[in-house]
């Protein structure tokens, strides 16, 4: 029998780049890595951060719990609000809208998922809209929120303020921040591993493991190690965003809004001190000047500042952990903010790294597992985003192309199964649950031909009563909740 031996611990982990990705990683490592391993983060105040992602999904609460964060304090420090879901407007035509709300849809009865019963009732004209059977959707529609067992929620916050706040947590836990601009990375001549990074003032920061949080540049993984980028623009054609803030308007909504435009879509994210807005579009179909005009013409409040352009390519790196470098955030790949996954992809990657944490020895097994799991996560999120683009009913050439594009095999199969018999299956690695797929499929106009034969076991009266009970319970819950603005003011209002 082989007797296990203790691992050789890392001496120094160097995080290249700050921002949300860098400081999430720093805070998590500082909390869980033994103090014998030094954690250093190198960033330059002269390099701006990409603050597009200000909305999150409920898994963000796993991060706050892991870090022992006081939710109210965090939201106050980041001008944050609560989020119950995303409202999609005009994706299937003018004045169309649906909510992708967080949490359960209805409740199962026996072995039959709820949506089969709902589809049967819908066919007979006795079902209410799907959102009436989702607690978070009912509360969101009335702009109400409080912490309640029936409500699944996430946050909106100012991403720049979040990075600043996480920096405070990380530095208080012993992370060493080094101010400076990196000019080159240094490698071992024999192994090819990184040994350090050189700064523009001549200093060198050495380490034996590195996290690349350098944004789209991907300084370590892309530039230094030459890991290729897999471009997904043939499936997700938008490659630009124009972002601008405007003054807040009442009521303070507890959800993100994504409105389809002739080219791309526009986000609206309500914060305490402002509303974040942006137009995501394809440069092949819309110029930057036209994007600015369309964005400014569709704001709810008085504009604050000038629109900021952002260029990107949706896709992923061929590997995410190469030699002794792991890329996080934009350095590893990019998913446009349609379903608010950017911050989650960072926290998920850090959690995965902790579960496969490297030593100073051979990490080949951990590296292989990490890359395989991360590829699956990227691909499943990609497919969920493609679903929104493909299943549209808009007349413009941009959207017609999206309807006609060939789909990834897995996504095509999921759509076909749902359309044939309302079959929803969630793979182990799927970030988005069956309720999420259900809401977007139905919301985007993909309707099943039939439902499970087992749903026929209910009598019509029993079916009607079953649906009515769920609908009334969620309506009653929404009525009892305070206004979202009142909850924010009472618990987590930022200091003025």
C-alpha positions in Angstrom: 0.0 0.0 0.0 1.3 3.5 -0.9 1.5 5.7 2.1 0.5 9.3 1.3 3.0 12.0 2.0 2.2 15.6 2.9 2.1 18.1 0.0 4.8 20.7 -0.4 2.9 24.0 0.1 3.2 27.0 -2.2 5.4 29.8 -0.9 3.9 32.7 -2.9 0.8 33.2 -5.0 0.9 36.2 -7.3 -2.4 37.7 -8.5 -1.8 39.8 -11.6 -4.5 42.5 -11.9 -7.1 43.7 -9.4 -10.7 44.6 -10.3 -13.6 42.3 -9.3 -11.8 39.2 -10.4 -8.5 39.9 -8.7 -10.0 41.0 -5.4 -12.5 38.1 -5.2 -9.6 35.7 -5.7 -7.5 37.6 -3.1 -10.3 37.6 -0.5 -11.1 33.9 -1.0 -7.5 32.8 -0.9 -6.8 34.9 2.2 -9.6 33.2 3.9 -8.9 29.6 3.0 -5.2 29.3 2.2 -2.8 28.6 5.1 -0.9 31.7 6.3 2.4 30.0 5.4 1.6 30.9 1.7 2.0 34.6 0.9 -0.6 36.2 -1.4 0.5 39.2 -3.4 -1.7 41.2 -5.8 -0.1 43.5 -8.4 -2.2 46.2 -10.0 -1.8 49.7 -11.4 -4.1 52.6 -10.5 -3.4 53.9 -14.0 -5.2 50.9 -15.6 -9.0 51.2 -15.5 -11.3 48.3 -14.9 -14.2 47.0 -16.9 -17.3 47.7 -14.9 -20.0 46.2 -17.2 -21.2 43.5 -14.8 -23.1 45.1 -12.0 -25.8 42.4 -11.7 -25.4 38.9 -10.3 -27.2 35.6 -9.9 -28.2 33.9 -6.6 -25.0 31.9 -6.4 -23.3 35.2 -5.4 -24.7 34.5 -1.9 -22.4 31.5 -1.7 -19.5 33.9 -2.0 -20.7 36.2 0.6 -21.4 33.3 3.0 -17.9 31.8 2.3 -16.3 35.2 3.1 -18.5 35.8 6.2 -19.7 39.0 4.6 -22.5 41.0 6.2 -24.9 41.4 3.4 -26.3 44.8 4.5 -22.8 46.2 5.0 -21.7 45.1 1.5 -24.8 46.5 -0.2 -24.4 49.8 1.7 -20.7 50.0 0.7 -21.4 49.2 -3.0 -24.7 51.3 -3.5 -26.4 47.9 -4.0 -29.9 46.8 -4.4 -31.6 43.4 -4.5 -32.4 41.4 -7.6 -35.2 38.9 -8.1 -34.6 38.1 -11.8 -34.3 39.6 -15.3 -37.1 41.0 -17.3 -36.8 40.4 -21.0 -38.6 43.0 -23.1 -39.4 42.9 -26.9 -37.5 39.7 -27.6 -40.5 38.1 -29.4 -41.9 41.3 -30.8 -43.1 44.8 -29.8 -44.5 45.0 -26.2 -43.6 41.4 -25.4 -42.1 40.7 -22.0 -41.4 37.9 -19.6 -39.4 37.4 -16.4 -36.6 35.0 -15.8 -37.2 35.0 -12.1 -35.0 33.2 -9.5 -36.3 30.2 -7.6 -38.8 27.5 -8.1 -41.6 27.5 -10.6 -44.7 26.3 -8.9 -44.2 23.0 -7.2 -44.1 19.4 -8.4 -46.9 17.0 -7.7 -45.8 13.4 -7.2 -43.2 12.6 -9.8 -44.5 15.1 -12.3 -42.7 18.4 -12.6 -45.0 21.5 -12.3 -44.7 22.7 -15.9 -46.5 19.6 -17.2 -49.5 20.4 -15.2 -49.3 24.1 -16.2 -49.1 23.1 -19.9 -52.2 20.9 -19.6 -54.1 23.8 -18.0 -52.8 26.3 -20.5 -54.1 24.1 -23.4 -57.6 24.2 -21.8 -57.4 28.0 -21.2 -57.4 27.7 -17.4 -53.8 28.6 -16.6 -52.5 32.0 -15.7 -49.2 33.3 -17.1 -46.2 31.2 -15.9 -44.9 34.1 -13.8 -47.9 34.0 -11.6 -46.6 30.7 -10.2 -43.2 32.0 -9.3 -42.8 33.9 -6.0 -39.9 36.0 -7.1 -41.7 37.0 -10.3 -44.8 38.1 -8.4 -42.8 40.2 -6.0 -40.7 41.7 -8.8 -43.8 42.7 -10.8 -45.0 44.8 -7.8 -41.5 46.2 -7.0 -41.6 44.6 -3.6 -38.8 42.8 -1.7 -37.8 41.5 1.7 -35.8 38.5 2.7 -38.5 35.7 2.6 -38.2 31.9 2.5 -40.1 31.8 -0.8 -37.8 34.3 -2.6 -34.5 33.5 -4.2 -32.4 36.7 -4.8 -29.1 38.1 -5.9 -27.7 41.7 -5.9 -27.1 44.7 -8.1 -24.0 46.7 -7.1 -21.4 49.1 -8.4 -18.6 46.7 -9.5 -15.9 49.3 -8.9 -17.1 49.8 -5.4 -17.3 46.1 -4.8 -13.7 45.6 -5.9 -12.7 48.4 -3.5 -14.6 46.8 -0.6 -13.2 43.3 -1.3 -9.7 44.8 -1.4 -10.3 46.1 2.1 -11.3 42.6 3.3 -8.3 41.0 1.5 -5.7 43.4 2.8 -7.1 43.1 6.3 -6.6 39.3 6.0 -2.9 39.7 5.0 -2.9 40.1 1.2 0.0 42.3 0.1 -1.0 44.8 -2.6 1.8 46.0 -4.9 1.2 49.1 -7.0 2.8 48.9 -10.4 2.4 48.3 -14.1 3.7 44.9 -15.3 5.8 45.0 -18.5 6.9 41.4 -18.9 6.6 38.0 -17.3 9.6 35.9 -16.4 9.9 32.2 -17.1 12.1 29.3 -16.0 14.3 28.4 -18.9 14.0 24.6 -18.4 10.4 24.1 -17.2 8.7 27.0 -18.9 6.8 27.8 -15.7 6.5 31.5 -14.7 8.8 32.6 -12.0 7.8 36.3 -11.6 6.7 39.5 -13.3 8.7 42.6 -14.0 7.3 46.1 -13.3 8.0 49.2 -15.3 10.1 50.7 -12.5 12.5 47.7 -12.5 11.1 45.8 -9.6 10.4 42.1 -9.8 7.6 40.2 -8.0 8.4 36.5 -7.7 6.1 33.6 -7.0 5.6 29.9 -7.6 1.9 30.1 -8.7 0.1 32.9 -10.6 -3.5 34.0 -11.2 -4.0 36.0 -14.3 -6.7 38.6 -13.7 -5.4 41.0 -16.3 -8.6 41.4 -18.2 -9.0 41.0 -21.9 -5.3 41.3 -22.4 -4.7 37.9 -20.7 -1.1 38.9 -20.0 0.0 35.6 -18.5 -2.1 32.9 -20.1 -2.6 34.5 -23.5 0.4 36.7 -24.2 3.1 34.9 -22.2 2.0 31.2 -22.5 0.4 31.6 -25.9 -2.9 29.9 -25.0 -5.3 30.4 -27.9 -8.7 32.0 -27.7 -11.7 30.2 -29.1 -14.1 32.7 -30.7 -17.8 32.2 -30.4 -18.9 35.2 -32.5 -20.7 32.9 -35.0 -23.1 32.0 -32.2 -23.0 35.2 -30.1 -22.5 38.0 -32.6 -22.3 41.1 -30.4 -18.8 42.4 -30.0 -19.4 45.9 -28.6 -21.0 47.6 -25.6 -21.7 51.2 -25.0 -22.3 51.9 -21.3 -23.7 55.0 -19.5 -25.3 55.9 -16.2 -28.4 57.9 -15.6 -30.2 59.2 -12.5 -32.4 56.8 -10.6 -36.2 56.8 -11.1 -39.0 55.5 -9.0 -40.0 52.8 -8.2 -36.7 51.2 -7.4 -37.1 47.9 -9.2 -35.7 44.7 -7.8 -34.7 43.2 -11.1 -32.5 43.8 -14.2 -34.1 44.6 -17.5 -32.8 43.4 -20.9 -34.6 45.0 -23.8 -34.1 43.8 -27.4 -33.2 46.4 -29.9 -32.9 46.3 -33.7 -29.3 45.3 -33.2 -28.5 43.7 -29.9 -30.0 44.5 -26.6 -30.0 47.1 -23.8 -29.5 46.5 -20.1 -30.9 48.5 -17.2 -29.5 47.9 -13.7 -31.0 49.9 -10.8 -28.6 50.9 -8.0 -29.1 53.3 -5.1 -27.2 56.2 -6.6 -27.8 55.7 -10.3 -29.1 53.3 -12.9 -26.6 51.5 -15.0 -27.4 51.3 -18.7 -25.7 49.8 -21.7 -26.3 48.7 -25.3 -24.7 45.5 -26.4 -24.4 45.3 -30.2 -22.6 44.0 -33.3 -20.2 46.4 -35.0 -21.0 44.8 -38.3 -24.6 46.0 -38.0 -24.3 49.3 -36.0 -21.6 52.0 -35.7 -20.4 53.3 -32.4 -22.0 56.7 -33.1 -25.4 55.1 -33.8 -25.0 53.0 -30.7 -24.6 56.1 -28.6 -27.6 57.8 -30.2 -29.8 54.8 -29.6 -28.7 54.3 -26.0 -29.2 57.9 -25.0 -32.6 57.9 -26.7 -33.8 55.1 -24.5 -32.9 56.1 -20.9 -35.3 56.4 -18.0 -33.5 59.2 -16.3 -31.2 62.2 -16.9 -27.8 61.0 -18.2 -24.8 61.0 -16.0 -21.4 61.3 -17.7 -20.4 60.2 -21.2 -21.0 56.8 -22.8 -18.1 54.5 -22.4 -17.3 52.0 -25.3 -16.2 48.5 -24.7 -14.9 46.0 -27.3 -14.9 42.3 -26.7 -15.1 38.9 -28.3 -17.3 36.2 -26.7 -15.4 33.0 -26.2 -12.9 31.1 -24.0 -9.3 30.1 -23.8 -8.2 26.7 -25.0 -7.1 26.0 -21.5 -7.6 27.9 -18.3 -4.9 26.4 -16.1 -1.6 26.1 -18.1 1.7 25.3 -16.3 1.6 27.3 -13.0 -0.9 29.9 -14.3 -4.7 30.0 -13.8 -6.7 32.7 -15.6 -9.8 34.2 -14.0 -12.4 36.5 -15.3 -11.9 38.2 -18.6 -8.4 36.7 -18.9 -10.0 33.3 -19.2 -12.9 34.1 -21.5 -15.9 36.4 -21.9 -19.6 35.9 -21.6 -21.7 38.9 -22.5 -23.8 40.1 -19.5 -27.1 38.9 -20.8 -27.7 36.6 -17.9 -25.4 38.3 -15.4 -22.8 35.5 -15.2 -19.5 37.4 -15.2 -19.0 37.6 -11.5 -20.3 34.1 -11.0 -17.7 32.7 -13.4 -15.0 34.2 -11.3 -16.3 32.9 -8.0 -16.9 29.5 -9.5 -13.4 29.3 -10.8 -11.9 30.3 -7.5 -14.0 27.7 -5.7 -12.9 25.1 -8.2 -9.3 26.1 -7.7 -9.7 25.7 -4.0 -11.1 22.2 -4.4 -8.2 21.3 -6.6 -5.6 23.4 -4.9 -2.1 23.1 -6.2 1.1 22.3 -4.3 4.6 23.0 -5.2 4.8 19.5 -6.7 3.2 17.9 -9.7 -0.3 19.3 -10.3 -1.1 17.5 -13.6 -4.1 15.7 -12.3 -5.6 18.8 -10.7 -4.9 20.8 -13.8 -6.6 18.3 -16.0 -9.7 18.2 -13.8 -9.9 21.9 -13.5 -9.7 22.5 -17.3 -12.3 19.8 -18.0 -14.8 21.2 -15.5 -14.3 24.8 -16.6 -14.8 23.9 -20.3 -18.1 22.3 -19.4 -19.2 25.3 -17.4 -18.3 27.7 -20.2 -20.1 25.6 -22.8 -23.3 25.2 -20.8 -23.5 28.9 -20.1 -22.8 29.7 -23.7 -25.7 27.5 -24.8 -28.1 29.2 -22.5 -27.1 32.6 -23.9 -27.4 31.4 -27.5 -31.0 30.3 -26.7 -32.0 33.9 -26.2 -30.6 35.0 -29.5 -31.9 32.0 -31.5 -35.4 31.9 -30.2 -36.5 35.4 -31.2 -39.3 36.7 -33.4 -37.9 40.0 -34.5 -37.9 41.1 -38.1 -34.5 42.8 -38.4 -31.7 41.2 -40.4 -29.5 40.9 -37.3 -32.2 38.8 -35.5 -33.1 36.8 -38.6 -29.5 35.7 -38.8 -29.6 34.6 -35.2 -32.7 32.5 -35.8 -31.1 30.8 -38.8 -27.7 30.1 -37.4 -26.7 26.4 -36.7 -26.8 25.6 -33.1 -24.4 23.6 -30.8 -25.5 20.0 -30.8 -26.4 20.0 -27.1 -28.5 23.1 -27.3 -30.4 21.8 -30.4 -31.1 18.6 -28.6 -32.5 20.4 -25.5 -34.8 22.6 -27.6 -36.0 19.5 -29.6 -36.7 17.5 -26.4 -38.7 20.4 -24.9 -40.6 21.1 -28.0 -41.5 17.4 -28.5 -42.7 16.6 -25.0 -41.8 19.3 -22.5 -38.7 17.4 -21.5 -36.2 19.4 -19.4 -33.0 17.8 -18.3 -30.3 19.4 -16.3 -26.7 18.1 -16.7 -24.6 17.9 -13.6 -22.5 20.9 -14.7 -25.3 23.1 -15.8 -25.2 26.5 -14.0 -28.8 27.2 -15.1 -31.5 25.0 -13.6 -34.6 23.5 -15.1 -36.8 26.4 -13.9 -34.4 28.8 -15.7 -34.5 26.9 -19.0 -38.3 26.6 -18.7 -38.9 30.3 -18.3 -36.7 31.3 -21.2 -38.0 28.6 -23.5 -41.6 29.6 -22.8 -40.8 33.3 -22.7 -39.0 33.1 -26.1 -41.9 31.3 -27.7 -40.8 27.7 -27.7 -43.9 25.7 -26.9 -44.1 21.9 -26.4 -46.4 19.8 -28.6 -47.6 17.8 -25.6 -46.9 17.1 -21.9 -46.3 14.1 -19.7 -49.1 11.5 -19.8 -48.8 11.3 -16.0 -50.2 14.8 -15.7 -53.5 13.4 -16.9 -54.0 11.6 -13.6 -55.4 14.8 -12.0 -59.0 15.6 -12.5 -59.8 19.0 -14.1 -61.1 20.3 -10.8 -58.1 19.0 -8.9 -55.8 20.6 -11.5 -57.6 23.9 -11.2 -57.4 23.9 -7.4 -53.8 22.9 -7.4 -52.8 25.8 -9.7 -55.1 28.3 -7.9 -53.5 27.5 -4.5 -50.0 28.2 -5.8 -51.0 31.3 -7.5 -52.8 32.7 -4.5 -50.0 31.9 -2.1 -47.5 33.8 -4.2 -49.9 36.7 -4.7 -50.4 36.9 -0.9 -46.6 36.8 -0.3 -46.1 39.7 -2.7 -48.9 41.7 -1.0 -47.3 41.3 2.4 -43.8 42.4 1.3 -42.6 46.0 1.7 -41.6 48.1 -1.3 -38.1 47.2 -2.5 -37.0 50.8 -1.9 -38.2 50.7 1.7 -36.2 47.5 2.4 -33.1 49.0 0.9 -33.6 52.2 3.0 -34.2 50.3 6.2 -31.3 47.8 5.9 -28.6 48.8 3.5 -28.7 52.4 2.5 -25.4 53.9 1.5 -24.0 56.8 3.6 -24.4 60.0 1.7 
